[in-house]
Structure formats: structure tokens, C-alpha cells
Amino acid sequence: MTYVMREGRRIVVETLNPGHERKRRKSFEYEWVKVPRHWVTGLARTRSAATYRLALIVLIEAFKRKHRGGEVILSSKVTGMPHTTRIRAALELAEFGLIQIKSEGTRATVVSVIRL
């Protein structure tokens, strides 16, 4: 223990470790996401459940990125879909004019939402 003398009194000094009790930032949790009308009409043309599911995931990720920043990356961790299904659904969404695909070789597909 370390002591300091103040006005003739001995005071105990405790050292704090500021890095020890860091608070972690809460992970982003969504409660709801707005679905634009042109997305609803675009998705009405599909008969694939995977395309519909990927569209909802893209909207959720775009909402997250609006608050956190960054690009919408459609990795298998984010989507929970196999690679071929994810690519086919993303191509269909691009065909409907809802997203633009920026793919770089074998890396995860990066998309940008055209209109929200």
C-alpha cells in the first residue's frame, strides 16, 4: 500500500487499472426494419424464398451500416446461406434493380443498396 501525507494525516492511495474494467460496446440489435414499397413490388416477381430472405438480410445490414458505417458484405456468417444460393439470390436482386453487386474474385460478395 502507498500512503500520502495531507495536512498532517496519512491517506491510503489505491492505484486503479483503467484497462481492466473496460465496458464492451453492446452489439447492434435491430427490432424492426422498414421495407420500401419498390422492394415489395420487386420481390413480388420472385418465387424463390432464398431471394426474399436475402433481400430482408440486405435491408437489415443496410440499416446497421447506416448507423455504424461500412459496406454491406454478404458473407456466409451474415446470411447463413450456401455460396451458390447466396450468389443466385444476389444476382436476382440485382436484376430487379434493388442492389448493385461489387464482387472481387473469391471474396465475400459486397453489395450496395440502390434505393432505400
N, C-alpha and C positions, 0 to 999 in steps of 0.2 A: 504494500500500500504506500501511496505517496501522500505527503502532507504539505500544506501551505500555511504559512502564518499570516493571519489578517487581524489587525488591531489587537495583537497580543493573544489571539486564540488560534489554536491548531485546528485546521479544517482538512478533512479527508478528501483527496482528489481521485475520482474514478475516471479511467480512460474508456472511451466508447469506441467501438469498432463500427464505423459507419457502413462498411461494405457487408457486414454480417446480416443486418436486418433490412435488406432491400425488399421493397414491395414489388411483386411481379405485376405487370400490366395485365388486366383481365382480357381474356381472348374475346374477339369480336363475336357476338351472338346476335343474330337477326330474329326479330319477332314476326315481321311481315315485309313484303316487298310489293310495290306497285307493279302491275303488268300493263304496259301501254296497249292501247287499242290496236295499233298496227301490228304488234306482236301477236295479239289474239287472232286477228284476221290472217296473218301469215302462217301461224301454227294450225289454223283450221284446215289448211291444204295438206297437211301431213297425216299419214296413217301410222306413223312409227312412234311408239311410246318412248323409244330412246331419244328421238329428236325433241320431243316435248320435254322430257326430263332434262336433257342437256340445255334447252332454252331456259328452263327455270334456274338451273345451276348458273348459267351465264348471267342472268339477271341478278341473282344473289351475289355473285362475285363482283359484278359491276357496281353494285350498291356498296359492298365492302371497300372497293378501290376508290369509290367516290369520297369516302371518309378517311381512308388510310393512305391512298395514293398507290401508284404502281399500275401494272398491266394485268389483264385477265389471262391467267395461264391455266389451260385445261389439262392438268396432269391427271394421272390415274388416281392419285391420292385425293384430289379435289373432286373428281367426278365419280369415282368408283366404277368406271366402265372399262371394258376391254378397249385396246388401242383401235382396232378396226371399227368397232361400233361408234367410238367417240369421233373418229375421223369422218365416217359416213354421215353422222348426225350433224357435225360441224359444216360439212360441205352442203348439206341440205339447208341449213340455216343461212349460209352464205348465198345459196341460190334464191332463197326467199327475200334476200336483201336486208336481213336483220343484223348480220355481223360481217366483219371483214377478217379474213384469216391471214396471219403472218406466221408461216411455218418455216423453221430453219432446220432442214435435214431430219435427223432422228430425235431432235429435242422435242419437248412438250409443245403442243400447239398453243400459240398466243393469238388471242382474238381481240378485236376492238369492236365495241358496240356502236353501230351506226347512229341510231337514234334511241333515246330513252323516253 
